[in-house]
Amino acid sequence: MDGIFDANILCSFAKALASMAAAAVHSCATSRLFAPRLPLAQQRAQPSVSGSPLPQGAFHGRERCSADSAAPCSSRRPEKLRGDFLGGRPVCLAEARQAPRQRSGGVVCSGEPVGTSAVAELPGSRIWMSDVVARPKRNYFLDRQWTSKDLIYAGFMLFMHGACLLAPFTFSWDAFAVFTGLYFITGCLGITLSFHRNLSHKSFKLPKPLEYLFAYCGIQAVQGDPIEWVSSHRYHHIHCDTENDPHTPKEGFWHSHMGWLLDDQATQDRVGKRTNVSDMENDKFYKFIQKTYPLHPLAAAVALFACGGLPYLVWGMAVRVVWVYHITWFVNSASHVWGTQSWNTGDLSRNNWWVALLAFGEGWHNNHHAFEYSARHGLQWWQFDPTWYIILAMEKLGLATKVKLPRADHMARLAPVQPAA
C-alpha cells in the first residue's frame, strides 16, 4: 500500500487518530474485552500428532527436503505432499517448529534471527466463547513505536473504513451489483483460489496466463502484493500457533484479526527476511507487480469512478475492500478460536461454517491445516466449498492439472478427534 498517499500526511493523521482512539480500544488490544481471566495452565492442551516419522523428504511447491535431513520431516504427510520453504530452502515441518524452542539464539534453520527480542507479556484472558487463552505481548496503541509502514497501513485502513460511512448515501442497485461481482472476483478468484490455494500451497497447477489473471484479481483485494501475502502465509503454516506465528490468536483476537498488520517490526522479529518465496521471486510477473503494486488498485479506483461516479467508487472500492478484508481476517482469527476440530493437527485451527460461507470455503480451516496441500477444503459433502467447485470444473476442462487431494492413509494418520464421553 506504500505510495498511494503522501507518507508524512498519513503519519500525522494516523498519530492523531491513534491517540484519540487509544483509550477506547485499550481493552480490546489487551483482550480484556473477553471472558474472565484464567491461569495459563488452564489453557487447553493441544493434541500431539500421531504416526511414525517418515525418513523421506517433504514437498512444497517444486522442491523437497533432503532425505538425510538431521530432523525428520512431517510425521503426518508422505513425501511429495508436505513441506515448506524457510530461509531460502525447503525445510521439514518438525525441524521448523522445533528450532525456535531448541536454539536459544533464536536461529531457525537458515541462520536468520527469529523472535529474539524479550517482551513483557500482558495478563492472559480467555477469548469470548472459546477455550483459547490469549496473552498479548504488547499494547498495539500505547507504549510502542510506530514505523512509517505501520502508519501508512493504519492510515489507509482508517481511510477505507471511513469511506464506508458514505455507503448509505451512495447506494444504488447498480453499485451493489458492482460490489457483489468484485467481492467474488477479488475474494474468491483472487485471494482464496489464487493467493492461497494456488500460490501459497501449490494445490494445483494452471497455465501461466490463467495463473497470472487470477493473481491479478487478488491484487485488487488490496491485501499486499502476491509475494508478501504468500510469504506471510507460508510462515504461518510453519509456525502455526507458536511464538513465531505472525498472527496467532494466542496473542489476542485483535492481534490475529488485524493487529499484526499494524506492527511490522513484530512480524519481522518472527519471520526474519522474507526468503521463503524464491519460487515467486524468480518470476518476472510477480516481481513487476511487487515493484508497481500501489498503481494497480489505484487504476481500478479511477476506472470505477469513471464508470459510475461516487457510488461505484464507494461500493466497488471502499465497501468491497473492507468487506473482503474482514472476511479474510476472520479466517486467521475466528477460524482459530471458534468452531470444531475434526483432525488432530496440534494447533488451534477450527472448522467454522459461517466463515466458510463468507470466505468461499476457507472456513473449513481445521481440514485445511490437516491437509495443507489439498485443493479441497470442504472434505464432507455438506461442507460448502465453492472455490473447490471452480477448481474441479477447471480440472474437467483440462485447465487445472496436478490437483492434490488427501489420500485415505493420510486421513487415517490424522485420525479424527473423538468427542469426549
Secondary structure, DSSP 8 states (H G I E B T S, - for coil): -TTSS-HHHHHHHHHHHHHHHHHHHHHHHTTTTSS----GGGS-------S--BSS--EETTEE--TT-SS-B-TTS-TTS--EEETTEEE-HHHHHHHHHH-TT-EETTTEE-S-S-------EE-TTSS-EE--SS-SSSSS---HHHHHHHHHHHHHHHHGGGGGGS--HHHHHHHHHHIIIIIIIIIIIIIIIIIIT--SB--HHHHHHHHHHHHTT-S--HHHHHHHHHHHHHTTTSTT-TT-GGG-HHHHHTGGGG-HHHHHHHH-S--S-HHHHT-HHHHHHHHHTTHHHHHHHHHHHHHHHHHHHIIIIIIHHHHHHHHHHHHHTGGGTSSB--S--SS---B-HHHHHHTTTTTBHHHHHHSTT-S----STTS--HHHHHHHHHHHTTSSBS-----HHHHHHT-------
